Amino acid sequence: MGMKRTILVGLLGAALVQLAACDLPDKSIGDDGASVTSEGKGTDDGGSDDGSEGSHGGDGDGSDTAGDGGHGCYSHADCPDGLVCNAEDVCLPSPGCDNPELDCPAVCYGECVEPDDGEATCEALQDAYTAEIVAAAACTSVDECGQTVGFGNCGCTNATVVRIDYDIEHLESLWTEAWEMACDFTQVDGTCDCPEADGFACIAGRCTWNYL
């Protein structure tokens, strides 16, 4: 009986020595309640310690893009030259506002796209506006002149002069469309010196100010 006990104790001791020699990580509980090994790596599925994403996905860069790599926009002014915003056509929710329970502004979001063949571009609008100004200011007598254009200039005697009988609404619609697209020719700046003038004049077949 004593011999059997001695053999059993010897085998148990050898097993404990072999177990202690194994390189097992020390598993403990971190401050956040997640299991942490001796190497410092978490055992939950929220993502690795090297900064890679977990199972939630997303690009993580916070950029406002529409579609696959597109340039998101609210209006034409948000788009690079040569592109137009289709927000009014598609009217998508703003980035992060997919949940209808969120208190988001009631605005349409879209993507900057190539204009359709029949869609206006800044170059086409500028050409049309310039041609319309020429037609609106054409005169044969100073009596025909006397209406001023209240946009595209700084006002006073710098304002463009056109004929009294000209319907300025068409010219204004061209300007408004170009301004909403932030076309370069609508960005009026600089100082307004308001040169002195005495009424209007028709010079070289075009209405203008009678500058002194």
C-alpha positions as CSV (number, residue, x, y, z in Angstrom):
1,M,0.0,0.0,0.0
2,G,2.9,2.4,0.9
3,M,4.6,1.6,-2.4
4,K,1.4,2.4,-4.5
5,R,1.0,5.7,-2.6
6,T,4.6,6.6,-3.3
7,I,4.2,5.9,-7.1
8,L,0.9,7.9,-7.2
9,V,2.5,10.9,-5.6
10,G,5.4,10.7,-8.0
11,L,3.2,10.7,-11.0
12,L,1.1,13.6,-9.8
13,G,4.2,15.7,-9.1
14,A,5.6,15.0,-12.6
15,A,2.3,16.1,-14.1
16,L,2.3,19.4,-12.2
17,V,5.9,20.1,-13.3
18,Q,5.0,19.5,-16.9
19,L,1.9,21.7,-16.6
20,A,3.9,24.5,-15.1
21,A,6.4,24.3,-18.0
22,C,3.7,25.1,-20.6
23,D,3.7,28.7,-22.0
24,L,0.1,29.5,-21.3
25,P,-1.1,33.2,-21.3
26,D,-2.2,34.7,-18.1
27,K,-5.9,35.5,-18.6
28,S,-7.4,38.3,-16.4
29,I,-10.2,40.8,-16.5
30,G,-9.5,44.3,-17.7
31,D,-11.0,47.5,-16.3
32,D,-13.8,47.4,-18.9
33,G,-14.8,43.9,-18.0
34,A,-13.4,42.3,-21.1
35,S,-11.0,39.3,-20.9
36,V,-7.4,40.3,-21.3
37,T,-4.5,37.9,-21.9
38,S,-0.9,38.3,-20.7
39,E,-0.1,39.7,-24.2
40,G,-2.5,42.6,-23.6
41,K,-5.0,41.6,-26.3
42,G,-8.7,41.7,-25.7
43,T,-10.8,38.6,-26.3
44,D,-14.0,40.3,-27.3
45,D,-15.0,40.9,-30.9
46,G,-15.0,44.7,-30.9
47,G,-11.8,45.1,-33.0
48,S,-8.1,44.4,-32.7
49,D,-5.6,46.6,-30.8
50,D,-3.8,47.6,-34.0
51,G,-6.5,50.1,-34.8
52,S,-8.4,48.0,-37.4
53,E,-12.1,48.1,-37.4
54,G,-14.5,45.7,-35.7
55,S,-17.6,44.3,-37.1
56,H,-19.4,47.7,-37.5
57,G,-17.6,48.6,-40.8
58,G,-17.6,52.1,-42.3
59,D,-14.7,54.0,-43.8
60,G,-14.2,56.0,-40.6
61,D,-12.8,59.1,-42.3
62,G,-15.9,61.2,-41.7
63,S,-16.0,62.4,-45.3
64,D,-19.3,63.5,-46.9
65,T,-19.4,61.5,-50.1
66,A,-22.3,60.2,-52.1
67,G,-22.3,56.9,-54.0
68,D,-19.1,55.1,-54.6
69,G,-16.3,57.7,-54.3
70,G,-18.6,60.5,-55.5
71,H,-18.4,64.2,-54.3
72,G,-21.4,64.9,-52.1
73,C,-23.2,68.3,-52.4
74,Y,-26.2,70.3,-51.4
75,S,-26.0,72.8,-54.3
76,H,-24.0,73.5,-57.5
77,A,-21.7,75.7,-55.4
78,D,-20.4,72.6,-53.6
79,C,-19.2,71.0,-56.9
80,P,-15.9,71.4,-58.8
81,D,-15.9,73.2,-62.1
82,G,-17.6,71.3,-64.9
83,L,-19.9,69.3,-62.5
84,V,-23.4,70.0,-61.3
85,C,-25.2,68.9,-58.1
86,N,-28.2,66.5,-58.6
87,A,-29.6,67.1,-55.0
88,E,-32.9,68.5,-56.3
89,D,-33.3,65.4,-58.5
90,V,-32.4,62.7,-56.0
91,C,-33.1,64.5,-52.7
92,L,-31.2,62.1,-50.5
93,P,-31.0,62.6,-46.7
94,S,-27.9,64.4,-45.4
95,P,-25.0,62.2,-44.3
96,G,-25.8,60.6,-41.0
97,C,-29.5,61.4,-41.3
98,D,-30.8,58.0,-42.6
99,N,-32.6,57.5,-39.3
100,P,-36.0,59.4,-39.6
101,E,-36.1,59.7,-35.8
102,L,-33.0,62.1,-35.9
103,D,-33.6,65.8,-35.8
104,C,-32.0,66.7,-39.2
105,P,-32.5,69.7,-41.4
106,A,-35.0,69.3,-44.2
107,V,-32.5,69.7,-47.1
108,C,-31.8,67.6,-50.1
109,Y,-28.4,66.0,-50.5
110,G,-26.9,64.6,-53.7
111,E,-23.8,64.0,-55.8
112,C,-21.7,66.2,-58.2
113,V,-22.2,64.7,-61.6
114,E,-21.5,65.5,-65.2
115,P,-24.2,67.8,-66.7
116,D,-26.6,66.4,-69.2
117,D,-26.3,67.6,-72.8
118,G,-29.2,70.0,-72.3
119,E,-28.1,71.1,-68.8
120,A,-26.5,74.6,-68.4
121,T,-22.8,75.0,-67.6
122,C,-21.1,78.1,-66.3
123,E,-19.4,78.7,-69.7
124,A,-22.7,78.4,-71.5
125,L,-24.5,80.6,-69.1
126,Q,-21.8,83.3,-69.3
127,D,-22.0,83.3,-73.1
128,A,-25.8,83.5,-73.0
129,Y,-25.7,86.3,-70.4
130,T,-23.2,88.3,-72.4
131,A,-25.2,88.0,-75.5
132,E,-28.4,89.0,-73.7
133,I,-26.7,92.1,-72.3
134,V,-25.7,93.1,-75.8
135,A,-29.2,92.7,-77.1
136,A,-30.8,94.5,-74.1
137,A,-28.5,97.5,-74.4
138,A,-28.8,97.9,-78.2
139,C,-30.1,101.4,-79.0
140,T,-30.4,104.0,-81.8
141,S,-31.3,106.9,-79.6
142,V,-30.7,108.0,-76.0
143,D,-34.4,108.2,-75.5
144,E,-34.5,104.4,-75.6
145,C,-32.2,104.1,-72.7
146,G,-33.0,104.4,-69.0
147,Q,-33.4,101.0,-67.3
148,T,-30.5,99.7,-65.1
149,V,-29.6,96.2,-64.2
150,G,-29.4,95.7,-60.4
151,F,-27.2,92.6,-60.4
152,G,-23.7,91.8,-61.8
153,N,-22.3,95.1,-60.6
154,C,-21.8,97.2,-57.5
155,G,-24.6,99.6,-58.3
156,C,-24.8,103.3,-58.8
157,T,-23.3,104.5,-62.0
158,N,-21.5,101.2,-62.5
159,A,-24.8,99.5,-63.1
160,T,-25.4,98.2,-66.7
161,V,-27.8,100.4,-68.6
162,V,-30.4,98.7,-71.0
163,R,-33.4,99.9,-73.0
164,I,-36.5,101.0,-71.2
165,D,-38.7,98.6,-73.2
166,Y,-36.5,95.5,-72.4
167,D,-38.0,92.8,-70.3
168,I,-35.3,92.3,-67.7
169,E,-36.7,89.0,-66.3
170,H,-34.9,86.8,-68.8
171,L,-31.6,88.4,-68.0
172,E,-32.3,88.0,-64.3
173,S,-33.1,84.3,-64.7
174,L,-29.8,83.7,-66.4
175,W,-27.9,85.5,-63.7
176,T,-29.8,83.7,-60.9
177,E,-29.1,80.3,-62.4
178,A,-25.4,81.1,-62.8
179,W,-25.1,82.6,-59.3
180,E,-26.6,79.5,-57.8
181,M,-23.9,77.5,-59.6
182,A,-21.3,79.9,-58.2
183,C,-20.0,80.7,-61.7
184,D,-17.0,82.9,-61.7
185,F,-18.5,85.7,-63.7
186,T,-21.2,86.2,-61.0
187,Q,-18.6,86.8,-58.2
188,V,-18.6,90.6,-58.2
189,D,-16.0,92.2,-55.9
190,G,-13.8,95.2,-55.7
191,T,-14.5,98.8,-54.8
192,C,-17.4,100.9,-56.3
193,D,-16.2,104.4,-57.0
194,C,-19.5,105.5,-58.7
195,P,-18.2,107.9,-61.3
196,E,-20.2,111.1,-61.8
197,A,-22.7,111.0,-64.7
198,D,-25.5,113.2,-66.1
199,G,-28.2,110.8,-67.1
200,F,-27.9,108.2,-69.9
201,A,-26.4,108.1,-73.3
202,C,-26.5,105.9,-76.5
203,I,-23.0,105.6,-77.6
204,A,-21.9,103.3,-80.5
205,G,-25.3,101.7,-80.6
206,R,-25.3,100.8,-76.9
207,C,-27.0,102.3,-73.8
208,T,-24.6,103.6,-71.2
209,W,-24.2,106.4,-68.7
210,N,-23.5,109.9,-69.7
211,Y,-20.3,110.2,-67.7
212,L,-18.9,113.6,-67.0
